[in-house]
């Protein structure tokens, strides 16, 4: 029996109606969800009701909304959501730019929740013509902070949405990131489809999926990245 994890799309903001309806139909054996909610107005009773339907995380979406937060503002927002979801043992899904990872890094150890970082950490990659290959991800602002978070053990990274940040058809930039983090965080890397690929109508996802298959097969981590790690992260029972 296959499972599915539905992530609240940024275009719906905090209106989780479609997600909750889908989870209701899927049932908790197959369905998990990551919602968006207003930390100042959403009650614990509402969160508990969603939890009973299979919700296991909240998405804090800063990158898509083009919000520019100071270090203090970012840390305060992350702490606020972490405090709310901690009693439910939910995951805090953070979508921020890699440039902001140094702002996030100092507080993660004390949050008391698992962190999931979307889309390779949203790196600010140089144009393909300006890259020396193989690409060194440590030249990216914030990559060392991402590495530190992954090595600390309670942070996951999603291999998803590479086409949002890498214009190279061979994905040489995200490949540098992927190969490096697979060396030490193979148990906390999760593939995600990013479907329905908003703003990328007609996208052929197959070349990217084939790349991820190559990277993970070479490191004997395909089962981890495409299945096992997601079961652990989203509290999904392993198939018997």
Backbone as CSV, one residue per row, in Angstrom:
resi,resn,N_x,N_y,N_z,CA_x,CA_y,CA_z,C_x,C_y,C_z
1,UNK,0.845,-1.196,0.000,0.000,0.000,0.000,0.880,1.245,0.000
2,UNK,0.695,2.096,-0.984,1.514,3.299,-1.098,0.921,4.429,-0.259
3,UNK,1.809,5.299,0.228,1.391,6.450,1.022,1.695,7.728,0.258
4,UNK,1.031,8.806,0.662,1.239,10.101,0.030,1.294,11.178,1.103
5,UNK,2.193,12.128,0.907,2.307,13.281,1.806,1.949,14.524,1.002
6,UNK,0.922,15.232,1.436,0.438,16.423,0.727,0.947,17.665,1.450
7,UNK,1.668,18.505,0.737,2.217,19.733,1.296,1.356,20.908,0.858
8,UNK,0.980,21.746,1.787,0.149,22.906,1.473,0.854,23.818,0.466
9,UNK,0.263,24.033,-0.732,0.873,24.921,-1.720,0.846,26.376,-1.244
10,UNK,1.854,27.120,-1.594,1.943,28.516,-1.152,0.782,29.352,-1.677
11,UNK,0.243,28.998,-2.865,-0.821,29.813,-3.457,-2.113,29.754,-2.640
12,UNK,-2.273,28.746,-1.771,-3.467,28.640,-0.943,-3.288,29.271,0.430
13,UNK,-2.104,29.762,0.718,-1.889,30.408,2.008,-2.245,29.493,3.161
14,UNK,-3.107,29.977,4.061,-3.518,29.197,5.227,-4.882,28.524,5.056
15,UNK,-5.401,28.506,3.842,-6.661,27.819,3.571,-6.351,26.354,3.241
16,UNK,-6.513,25.484,4.218,-6.150,24.075,4.074,-7.322,23.189,3.654
17,UNK,-8.375,23.782,3.145,-9.598,23.032,2.864,-9.351,21.829,1.956
18,UNK,-8.681,22.034,0.834,-8.450,20.945,-0.109,-7.575,19.862,0.515
19,UNK,-6.556,20.278,1.242,-5.662,19.313,1.875,-6.406,18.452,2.894
20,UNK,-7.209,19.089,3.729,-7.945,18.353,4.762,-8.977,17.427,4.127
21,UNK,-9.657,17.891,3.077,-10.606,17.039,2.371,-9.917,15.807,1.786
22,UNK,-8.727,16.021,1.219,-7.979,14.906,0.630,-7.567,13.897,1.697
23,UNK,-7.080,14.400,2.841,-6.679,13.491,3.917,-7.875,12.712,4.461
24,UNK,-9.019,13.367,4.532,-10.225,12.693,5.014,-10.562,11.505,4.128
25,UNK,-10.382,11.673,2.819,-10.684,10.584,1.885,-9.592,9.515,1.868
26,UNK,-8.341,9.937,2.029,-7.238,8.979,1.999,-7.208,8.085,3.222
27,UNK,-7.475,8.664,4.384,-7.350,7.913,5.623,-5.925,7.939,6.140
28,UNK,-5.755,7.667,7.400,-4.446,7.824,8.036,-3.466,6.709,7.696
29,UNK,-3.935,5.608,7.118,-2.986,4.564,6.706,-2.207,4.988,5.473
30,UNK,-2.796,5.838,4.639,-2.148,6.246,3.398,-1.774,7.725,3.366
31,UNK,-2.450,8.560,4.108,-2.291,10.000,3.945,-1.592,10.712,5.082
32,UNK,-0.729,11.632,4.728,-0.107,12.568,5.661,-0.169,13.960,5.037
33,UNK,-0.154,14.976,5.881,-0.238,16.331,5.366,0.621,17.304,6.139
34,UNK,0.997,18.375,5.461,1.727,19.494,6.064,0.940,20.745,5.751
35,UNK,0.412,21.393,6.779,-0.510,22.514,6.611,0.202,23.854,6.739
36,UNK,-0.540,24.901,6.439,-0.147,26.264,6.778,-1.177,26.826,7.729
37,UNK,-0.740,27.552,8.753,-1.719,28.163,9.664,-1.139,29.414,10.299
38,UNK,-2.035,30.250,10.772,-1.661,31.485,11.461,-1.387,31.147,12.920
39,UNK,-0.163,31.340,13.341,0.227,30.980,14.708,-0.511,31.796,15.758
40,UNK,-1.041,32.945,15.371,-1.697,33.821,16.343,-3.188,33.540,16.510
41,UNK,-3.770,32.764,15.604,-5.222,32.587,15.647,-5.678,31.129,15.642
42,UNK,-4.808,30.189,15.367,-5.212,28.787,15.248,-5.123,28.093,16.606
43,UNK,-6.196,27.430,16.989,-6.259,26.804,18.311,-5.596,25.435,18.310
44,UNK,-5.197,24.999,19.493,-4.632,23.668,19.641,-5.666,22.602,19.305
45,UNK,-6.931,22.885,19.573,-7.997,21.934,19.253,-8.069,21.693,17.740
46,UNK,-7.926,22.765,16.970,-7.923,22.620,15.514,-6.737,21.792,15.053
47,UNK,-5.566,22.088,15.606,-4.365,21.340,15.237,-4.506,19.867,15.603
48,UNK,-5.093,19.587,16.765,-5.279,18.199,17.179,-6.245,17.474,16.246
49,UNK,-7.299,18.161,15.807,-8.240,17.563,14.863,-7.543,17.234,13.544
50,UNK,-6.688,18.144,13.087,-5.919,17.878,11.863,-4.956,16.718,12.073
51,UNK,-4.341,16.684,13.243,-3.411,15.598,13.561,-4.120,14.249,13.438
52,UNK,-5.336,14.178,13.925,-6.093,12.930,13.876,-6.395,12.490,12.444
53,UNK,-6.357,13.445,11.519,-6.589,13.133,10.106,-5.307,12.797,9.358
54,UNK,-4.144,12.993,10.016,-2.880,12.653,9.376,-1.919,13.800,9.177
55,UNK,-2.265,15.008,9.619,-1.327,16.132,9.512,-0.162,15.897,10.472
56,UNK,1.053,16.106,9.966,2.237,15.890,10.792,3.251,17.031,10.686
57,UNK,2.813,18.172,10.160,3.758,19.271,10.058,3.100,20.568,9.634
58,UNK,3.853,21.648,9.822,3.429,22.961,9.361,4.501,23.498,8.421
59,UNK,4.068,24.182,7.391,4.998,24.767,6.431,5.137,26.259,6.703
60,UNK,6.338,26.672,6.975,6.650,28.087,7.161,7.291,28.582,5.869
61,UNK,6.508,29.287,5.071,6.905,29.648,3.721,7.327,31.111,3.668
62,UNK,8.606,31.330,3.626,9.145,32.685,3.579,9.645,33.020,2.175
63,UNK,10.249,32.059,1.514,10.848,32.280,0.198,9.809,32.659,-0.853
64,UNK,8.704,31.888,-0.935,7.705,32.146,-1.978,7.046,33.500,-1.818
65,UNK,6.916,33.947,-0.586,6.237,35.209,-0.317,7.154,36.419,-0.422
66,UNK,8.427,36.174,-0.755,9.402,37.257,-0.897,9.455,38.153,0.336
67,UNK,9.332,37.522,1.493,9.397,38.263,2.750,10.865,38.425,3.161
68,UNK,11.249,39.639,3.490,12.613,39.905,3.935,12.597,40.097,5.450
69,UNK,13.120,39.122,6.165,13.115,39.167,7.619,14.517,39.393,8.159
70,UNK,14.613,40.155,9.221,15.885,40.279,9.917,16.162,38.966,10.642
71,UNK,17.350,38.825,11.140,17.690,37.613,11.888,16.760,37.450,13.088
72,UNK,16.513,38.538,13.807,15.645,38.467,14.981,14.219,38.088,14.594
73,UNK,13.711,38.652,13.501,12.353,38.350,13.054,12.219,36.888,12.616
74,UNK,13.190,36.410,11.843,13.151,35.030,11.387,13.197,34.070,12.572
75,UNK,14.101,34.316,13.483,14.237,33.434,14.637,12.983,33.454,15.506
76,UNK,12.385,34.615,15.686,11.169,34.713,16.500,10.026,33.931,15.860
77,UNK,9.893,34.027,14.545,8.814,33.323,13.858,9.007,31.811,13.931
78,UNK,10.207,31.355,13.709,10.495,29.927,13.767,10.256,29.395,15.185
79,UNK,10.697,30.125,16.179,10.492,29.701,17.564,9.004,29.639,17.918
80,UNK,8.234,30.604,17.431,6.803,30.634,17.720,6.106,29.383,17.193
81,UNK,6.388,29.033,15.942,5.758,27.850,15.364,6.258,26.569,16.014
82,UNK,7.538,26.514,16.315,8.087,25.325,16.955,7.431,25.078,18.309
83,UNK,7.212,26.133,19.054,6.582,26.001,20.376,5.164,25.455,20.258
84,UNK,4.440,25.898,19.229,3.053,25.475,19.044,2.973,23.996,18.651
85,UNK,3.851,23.556,17.747,3.735,22.191,17.218,4.457,21.144,18.059
86,UNK,5.290,21.576,18.979,6.083,20.622,19.769,5.218,19.606,20.513
87,UNK,4.100,20.006,21.154,3.284,19.004,21.858,2.710,17.918,20.943
88,UNK,2.582,18.224,19.659,2.042,17.267,18.694,3.141,16.458,18.015
89,UNK,4.388,16.809,18.301,5.543,16.155,17.675,5.514,16.292,16.155
90,UNK,5.097,17.473,15.695,5.060,17.746,14.270,6.425,18.197,13.764
91,UNK,6.553,18.146,12.442,7.741,18.629,11.742,7.538,20.098,11.355
92,UNK,8.596,20.879,11.471,8.570,22.267,11.013,9.235,22.321,9.641
93,UNK,8.417,22.486,8.605,8.899,22.550,7.228,9.212,24.014,6.900
94,UNK,10.463,24.303,6.614,10.904,25.682,6.396,11.342,25.859,4.950
95,UNK,10.763,26.852,4.313,11.150,27.203,2.952,11.745,28.601,2.978
96,UNK,13.062,28.654,3.069,13.790,29.921,3.054,14.966,29.798,2.094
97,UNK,15.537,30.934,1.720,16.698,30.922,0.861,17.943,30.479,1.612
98,UNK,18.868,29.865,0.894,20.095,29.405,1.532,20.872,30.559,2.156
99,UNK,20.734,31.742,1.586,21.406,32.912,2.153,20.984,33.172,3.595
100,UNK,19.785,32.703,3.962,19.269,32.928,5.317,19.586,31.795,6.287
101,UNK,20.247,30.749,5.816,20.577,29.630,6.705,21.409,30.052,7.915
102,UNK,22.365,30.982,7.772,23.124,31.400,8.954,22.265,32.058,10.024
103,UNK,21.123,32.655,9.633,20.199,33.225,10.613,19.455,32.127,11.361
104,UNK,19.197,31.038,10.669,18.422,29.937,11.235,19.272,29.029,12.123
105,UNK,20.489,28.811,11.710,21.351,27.817,12.368,21.459,27.953,13.889
106,UNK,21.632,29.149,14.451,21.898,29.243,15.895,20.773,28.759,16.798
107,UNK,19.538,28.683,16.299,18.411,28.381,17.191,17.863,26.963,17.038
108,UNK,18.273,26.247,16.004,17.645,24.966,15.691,17.824,23.942,16.795
109,UNK,18.996,23.889,17.373,19.273,22.876,18.399,18.340,22.984,19.595
110,UNK,17.838,24.179,19.870,16.995,24.387,21.052,15.502,24.401,20.741
111,UNK,15.121,24.157,19.497,13.703,24.210,19.131,12.918,23.034,19.687
112,UNK,13.537,21.883,19.755,12.855,20.703,20.254,11.930,20.046,19.247
113,UNK,12.066,20.401,17.960,11.260,19.787,16.906,12.173,19.406,15.747
114,UNK,11.674,18.518,14.901,12.399,18.155,13.689,12.176,19.208,12.620
115,UNK,13.240,19.544,11.910,13.194,20.556,10.863,13.313,19.875,9.505
116,UNK,12.507,20.329,8.545,12.614,19.873,7.163,12.824,21.102,6.287
117,UNK,13.872,21.085,5.491,14.208,22.224,4.637,13.890,21.870,3.191
118,UNK,13.114,22.724,2.547,12.604,22.436,1.203,13.584,22.816,0.101
119,UNK,13.438,22.146,-1.035,14.043,22.547,-2.310,15.562,22.773,-2.243
120,UNK,16.287,21.795,-1.714,17.745,21.881,-1.652,18.225,23.084,-0.848
121,UNK,17.342,23.674,-0.057,17.718,24.870,0.687,17.642,26.133,-0.142
122,UNK,16.990,26.072,-1.312,16.807,27.241,-2.181,18.110,28.001,-2.401
123,UNK,19.089,27.366,-3.051,20.405,28.001,-3.240,20.371,29.108,-4.292
124,UNK,21.230,30.083,-4.114,21.418,31.149,-5.096,22.613,30.756,-5.964
125,UNK,22.342,29.979,-7.010,23.411,29.401,-7.821,23.914,30.371,-8.889
126,UNK,25.197,30.316,-9.199,25.707,31.132,-10.313,25.203,30.567,-11.633
127,UNK,25.142,31.384,-12.691,24.722,30.884,-14.004,25.618,29.731,-14.449
128,UNK,25.085,28.774,-15.195,25.886,27.620,-15.626,27.194,28.009,-16.306
129,UNK,27.186,29.093,-17.076,28.401,29.496,-17.796,29.513,29.947,-16.849
130,UNK,29.163,30.307,-15.626,30.150,30.805,-14.661,30.582,29.742,-13.640
131,UNK,30.202,28.497,-13.872,30.531,27.441,-12.916,31.779,26.678,-13.325
132,UNK,32.586,26.375,-12.324,33.672,25.426,-12.496,33.169,24.067,-12.040
133,UNK,33.308,23.064,-12.899,32.777,21.740,-12.590,33.890,20.778,-12.199
134,UNK,33.632,19.876,-11.256,32.387,19.747,-10.509,32.166,20.940,-9.593
135,UNK,30.900,21.344,-9.467,30.566,22.541,-8.716,30.808,22.343,-7.222
136,UNK,31.463,23.325,-6.611,31.760,23.277,-5.180,30.663,24.015,-4.412
137,UNK,29.784,23.310,-3.702,28.678,23.983,-3.018,29.124,24.857,-1.853
138,UNK,30.325,24.635,-1.360,30.806,25.448,-0.236,31.099,26.887,-0.636
139,UNK,31.027,27.174,-1.933,31.168,28.557,-2.387,29.863,29.337,-2.229
140,UNK,28.778,28.645,-1.903,27.477,29.288,-1.760,27.300,29.859,-0.361
141,UNK,26.811,31.076,-0.278,26.491,31.665,1.020,25.424,30.827,1.718
142,UNK,25.712,30.406,2.917,24.755,29.647,3.705,24.890,28.144,3.622
143,UNK,25.671,27.644,2.665,25.761,26.182,2.538,26.419,25.546,3.759
144,UNK,27.435,26.173,4.300,28.083,25.604,5.480,27.101,25.515,6.648
145,UNK,26.230,26.499,6.782,25.217,26.432,7.839,24.258,25.277,7.603
146,UNK,23.880,25.046,6.346,23.029,23.896,6.020,23.734,22.599,6.385
147,UNK,24.998,22.503,6.059,25.782,21.322,6.407,25.797,21.116,7.925
148,UNK,26.018,22.194,8.651,26.060,22.101,10.114,24.732,21.598,10.672
149,UNK,23.618,22.085,10.110,22.299,21.654,10.566,22.087,20.170,10.277
150,UNK,22.469,19.730,9.099,22.295,18.327,8.744,23.170,17.424,9.615
151,UNK,24.367,17.845,9.892,25.263,17.036,10.712,24.808,16.985,12.169
152,UNK,24.042,17.980,12.599,23.567,17.998,13.985,22.521,16.917,14.231
153,UNK,21.846,16.449,13.188,21.054,15.247,13.312,19.551,15.375,13.387
154,UNK,18.993,16.564,13.519,17.541,16.675,13.633,16.948,17.511,12.501
155,UNK,17.690,17.598,11.391,17.245,18.358,10.224,17.256,17.466,8.995
156,UNK,16.187,17.549,8.218,16.075,16.835,6.949,16.172,17.847,5.808
157,UNK,16.581,17.357,4.636,16.649,18.190,3.435,15.893,17.486,2.312
158,UNK,15.078,18.254,1.594,14.334,17.697,0.475,15.076,17.907,-0.844
159,UNK,15.212,16.829,-1.599,15.659,16.913,-2.981,14.407,17.177,-3.816
160,UNK,14.153,18.427,-4.091,12.934,18.799,-4.812,13.115,20.163,-5.456
161,UNK,12.323,20.405,-6.502,12.273,21.733,-7.109,13.591,22.251,-7.635
162,UNK,14.477,21.370,-8.109,15.799,21.819,-8.567,15.696,22.829,-9.691
163,UNK,14.698,22.667,-10.571,14.505,23.537,-11.734,14.144,24.955,-11.328
164,UNK,13.768,25.164,-10.081,13.479,26.512,-9.586,14.765,27.316,-9.366
165,UNK,15.883,26.618,-9.236,17.132,27.297,-8.868,18.298,26.991,-9.793
166,UNK,18.163,25.950,-10.608,19.274,25.559,-11.471,18.803,25.553,-12.915
167,UNK,19.342,26.468,-13.721,18.948,26.565,-15.120,19.769,25.657,-16.023
168,UNK,20.712,24.943,-15.465,21.512,23.998,-16.228,20.681,22.728,-16.458
169,UNK,20.468,22.309,-17.712,19.707,21.085,-17.966,20.297,19.854,-17.281
170,UNK,21.594,19.897,-16.974,22.255,18.781,-16.289,22.224,18.935,-14.771
171,UNK,21.673,20.043,-14.296,21.557,20.290,-12.844,22.911,20.195,-12.130
172,UNK,23.927,20.780,-12.735,25.273,20.664,-12.173,25.414,21.368,-10.825
173,UNK,24.619,22.421,-10.608,24.704,23.134,-9.342,24.118,22.338,-8.198
174,UNK,22.874,21.876,-8.352,22.264,21.089,-7.277,22.930,19.729,-7.154
175,UNK,23.546,19.256,-8.232,24.281,17.993,-8.134,25.435,18.121,-7.137
176,UNK,26.111,19.270,-7.163,27.183,19.491,-6.198,26.673,19.457,-4.772
177,UNK,25.505,20.058,-4.548,24.878,20.033,-3.222,24.499,18.604,-2.850
178,UNK,23.833,17.920,-3.781,23.327,16.578,-3.506,24.452,15.607,-3.163
179,UNK,25.474,15.601,-3.978,26.562,14.643,-3.747,27.266,14.897,-2.418
180,UNK,27.363,16.143,-2.040,28.039,16.454,-0.778,27.202,16.006,0.421
181,UNK,25.927,16.351,0.439,25.128,16.034,1.628,24.836,14.540,1.738
182,UNK,24.814,13.825,0.613,24.601,12.378,0.667,25.759,11.664,1.359
183,UNK,26.908,12.314,1.441,28.065,11.702,2.101,27.844,11.498,3.595
184,UNK,27.050,12.388,4.220,26.938,12.338,5.677,25.498,12.401,6.197
185,UNK,24.531,12.608,5.311,23.138,12.744,5.780,22.185,11.877,4.971
186,UNK,22.638,10.724,4.544,21.807,9.865,3.719,20.541,9.387,4.395
187,UNK,20.510,9.419,5.718,19.310,9.000,6.448,18.347,10.154,6.692
188,UNK,18.674,11.353,6.177,17.800,12.507,6.389,17.595,13.326,5.112
189,UNK,17.715,12.643,3.987,17.416,13.251,2.694,16.144,12.605,2.149
190,UNK,15.209,13.437,1.674,13.915,12.946,1.190,13.651,13.494,-0.206
191,UNK,13.317,12.611,-1.125,12.880,13.080,-2.445,11.432,13.556,-2.351
192,UNK,11.127,14.680,-3.004,9.756,15.179,-3.080,9.490,15.630,-4.511
193,UNK,8.289,15.376,-4.997,7.989,15.582,-6.422,7.844,17.051,-6.805
194,UNK,7.426,17.899,-5.864,7.110,19.300,-6.134,5.930,19.441,-7.097
195,UNK,5.223,18.359,-7.346,4.029,18.408,-8.199,2.937,19.221,-7.510
196,UNK,2.210,20.090,-8.208,2.048,20.197,-9.665,2.949,21.237,-10.335
197,UNK,4.098,21.512,-9.794,5.104,22.367,-10.447,4.558,23.734,-10.842
198,UNK,3.978,24.438,-9.889,3.411,25.759,-10.164,4.475,26.678,-10.754
199,UNK,4.059,27.461,-11.721,4.911,28.388,-12.471,5.850,27.669,-13.454
200,UNK,5.696,26.340,-13.593,6.515,25.587,-14.536,5.619,24.671,-15.368
201,UNK,4.634,25.268,-16.020,3.667,24.504,-16.800,4.363,23.733,-17.918
202,UNK,4.017,22.463,-18.058,4.604,21.636,-19.106,5.975,21.087,-18.771
203,UNK,6.413,21.248,-17.539,7.742,20.779,-17.136,7.861,19.268,-17.273
204,UNK,8.965,18.818,-17.852,9.280,17.390,-17.894,10.157,17.079,-16.690
205,UNK,9.585,16.377,-15.712,10.279,16.114,-14.464,11.261,14.947,-14.576
206,UNK,11.156,14.171,-15.655,11.933,12.934,-15.738,13.454,13.137,-15.688
207,UNK,14.022,14.131,-16.370,15.476,14.286,-16.280,15.968,14.526,-14.858
208,UNK,15.215,15.296,-14.067,15.614,15.536,-12.684,15.495,14.257,-11.855
209,UNK,14.404,13.534,-12.013,14.227,12.287,-11.265,15.343,11.302,-11.609
210,UNK,15.693,11.227,-12.882,16.776,10.329,-13.295,18.103,10.723,-12.661
211,UNK,18.328,12.023,-12.521,19.543,12.482,-11.847,19.565,12.027,-10.391
212,UNK,18.449,12.212,-9.698,18.392,11.810,-8.290,18.582,10.304,-8.164
213,UNK,18.004,9.555,-9.085,18.212,8.106,-9.087,19.690,7.774,-9.254
214,UNK,20.365,8.467,-10.161,21.794,8.237,-10.364,22.580,8.515,-9.087
215,UNK,22.335,9.686,-8.473,23.086,10.059,-7.276,22.876,9.066,-6.154
216,UNK,21.635,8.626,-5.983,21.325,7.754,-4.843,21.707,6.303,-5.102
217,UNK,21.656,5.855,-6.354,22.091,4.499,-6.658,23.601,4.362,-6.485
218,UNK,24.324,5.403,-6.863,25.785,5.371,-6.716,26.211,5.298,-5.260
219,UNK,25.388,5.821,-4.367,25.710,5.830,-2.941,24.915,4.789,-2.151
220,UNK,24.190,3.935,-2.875,23.374,2.882,-2.257,22.362,3.475,-1.277
221,UNK,21.749,4.600,-1.662,20.803,5.287,-0.794,19.438,5.487,-1.445
222,UNK,19.180,4.798,-2.545,17.926,5.012,-3.258,16.712,4.706,-2.382
223,UNK,16.730,3.589,-1.695,15.605,3.220,-0.844,15.407,4.234,0.270
224,UNK,16.501,4.733,0.835,16.403,5.738,1.895,15.752,7.018,1.388
225,UNK,16.272,7.548,0.299,15.859,8.868,-0.178,14.451,8.849,-0.768
226,UNK,14.089,7.758,-1.440,12.785,7.699,-2.105,11.689,7.092,-1.243
227,UNK,12.036,6.504,-0.092,10.990,5.866,0.695,11.245,5.893,2.197
228,UNK,12.271,5.218,2.646,12.459,4.969,4.074,12.524,6.255,4.901
229,UNK,13.295,7.236,4.445,13.445,8.461,5.235,12.123,9.210,5.385
230,UNK,11.302,9.187,4.342,9.999,9.862,4.414,9.072,9.163,5.406
231,UNK,9.145,7.846,5.482,8.339,7.122,6.453,8.682,7.559,7.879
232,UNK,9.964,7.733,8.135,10.399,8.166,9.470,9.991,9.609,9.721
233,UNK,10.272,10.477,8.767,10.017,11.905,8.935,8.548,12.195,9.183
234,UNK,7.669,11.551,8.419,6.240,11.877,8.464,5.422,10.880,9.274
235,UNK,6.084,10.061,10.066,5.369,9.167,10.986,4.416,8.248,10.229
236,UNK,4.936,7.609,9.187,4.161,6.684,8.371,4.620,5.262,8.683
237,UNK,3.703,4.359,9.024,4.109,2.981,9.293,4.781,2.359,8.066
238,UNK,5.838,1.582,8.302,6.516,0.927,7.198,5.644,-0.188,6.630
239,UNK,5.653,-0.364,5.305,4.856,-1.440,4.710,5.322,-2.796,5.221
240,UNK,4.379,-3.678,5.437,4.711,-5.028,5.882,4.950,-5.953,4.701
